[in-house]
């Protein structure tokens, strides 16, 4: 912990195991609960990505959307979100969504708090 003008801060940099690679097929997804949020894990082009599962437009489950060209497509209104950043891409809706840092350790999928 570090002290800054009488206020104590705790650096929260831990990673937590949330799933195993074998639980997500290549070009597939899995929904998890992480820190009281519904997160979609996507496996695409040999990497794993973690994004908020709900589209900001109408709360569609992004985990059921198509994965293509490094993005996930909202199954209801075709909004697209970059898998690596959560940024909304050009299309019908451009709001960003939450994106989480992922590490793979011995086939375990770890998310940063």
C-alpha positions in Angstrom: 0.0 0.0 0.0 1.1 3.6 -0.6 0.2 6.7 1.3 -0.7 9.8 -0.5 -1.7 12.9 1.6 -3.3 10.7 4.4 -5.3 8.5 1.9 -4.3 4.9 1.6 -4.4 3.2 -1.8 -4.3 -0.5 -2.6 -3.0 -1.5 -6.0 -5.4 -4.2 -7.4 -3.5 -5.9 -10.1 -4.3 -9.6 -9.4 -5.4 -11.9 -12.1 -8.1 -14.5 -11.4 -8.8 -17.8 -13.1 -12.2 -17.6 -14.8 -12.2 -20.6 -17.3 -10.0 -23.0 -19.1 -9.1 -22.9 -22.8 -10.8 -26.2 -23.5 -14.1 -24.6 -22.5 -14.2 -22.2 -25.4 -14.2 -23.6 -29.0 -12.1 -21.7 -31.5 -14.2 -18.9 -33.0 -16.6 -19.5 -30.1 -17.6 -17.8 -26.8 -18.4 -18.5 -23.2 -20.3 -16.3 -20.7 -18.9 -15.9 -17.1 -19.7 -13.9 -14.1 -16.7 -11.8 -13.1 -16.7 -9.2 -10.3 -20.6 -9.1 -10.5 -20.6 -8.5 -14.2 -21.6 -10.7 -17.1 -18.5 -11.1 -19.3 -18.2 -12.8 -22.7 -15.0 -14.6 -23.4 -14.3 -14.9 -27.1 -11.7 -17.2 -28.8 -10.6 -15.8 -32.1 -7.6 -16.4 -34.3 -5.7 -18.2 -31.5 -6.4 -15.5 -28.8 -8.9 -15.0 -26.0 -10.7 -11.7 -25.5 -13.0 -10.6 -22.7 -15.8 -8.0 -23.2 -18.9 -7.0 -21.4 -21.5 -9.4 -22.7 -24.4 -6.9 -23.2 -24.7 -4.6 -26.1 -25.2 -1.0 -24.9 -28.0 -0.4 -27.4 -30.7 -2.9 -26.3 -28.7 -5.3 -24.0 -28.4 -8.1 -26.6 -26.1 -10.9 -25.5 -22.9 -10.4 -27.6 -21.8 -13.9 -26.7 -24.3 -15.1 -29.3 -23.1 -12.8 -32.0 -20.9 -13.6 -35.0 -17.1 -13.2 -34.7 -15.3 -12.0 -37.8 -12.3 -9.8 -38.6 -11.4 -9.2 -35.0 -14.9 -8.0 -34.0 -18.1 -9.3 -32.6 -21.4 -8.5 -34.3 -24.4 -7.8 -32.1 -27.0 -10.4 -33.0 -30.0 -8.0 -32.8 -28.9 -4.8 -34.5 -25.6 -5.6 -36.2 -23.5 -3.1 -34.1 -19.8 -4.2 -34.1 -17.2 -4.1 -31.3 -13.5 -4.6 -31.6 -12.5 -7.7 -29.6 -9.2 -6.3 -28.5 -10.4 -2.9 -27.3 -14.2 -3.0 -26.9 -14.5 0.1 -29.2 -17.6 0.5 -31.2 -16.9 0.2 -34.9 -18.6 2.0 -37.7 -22.2 0.8 -38.1 -25.6 1.4 -36.6 -24.4 2.0 -33.0 -20.9 3.1 -32.0 -20.8 3.1 -28.2 -17.8 1.3 -26.6 -18.1 -1.6 -24.2 -15.9 -2.8 -21.3 -12.8 -4.7 -22.2 -10.7 -6.8 -19.8 -7.1 -7.8 -19.8 -6.6 -11.5 -20.4 -3.6 -13.8 -19.7 -3.3 -17.5 -20.5 -1.4 -19.5 -17.9 -1.0 -23.2 -18.4 -4.3 -23.3 -20.4 -6.1 -21.3 -17.7 -7.8 -18.1 -18.7 -7.0 -15.4 -16.3 -8.7 -11.9 -16.1 -7.3 -8.9 -14.4 -9.4 -7.3 -11.7 
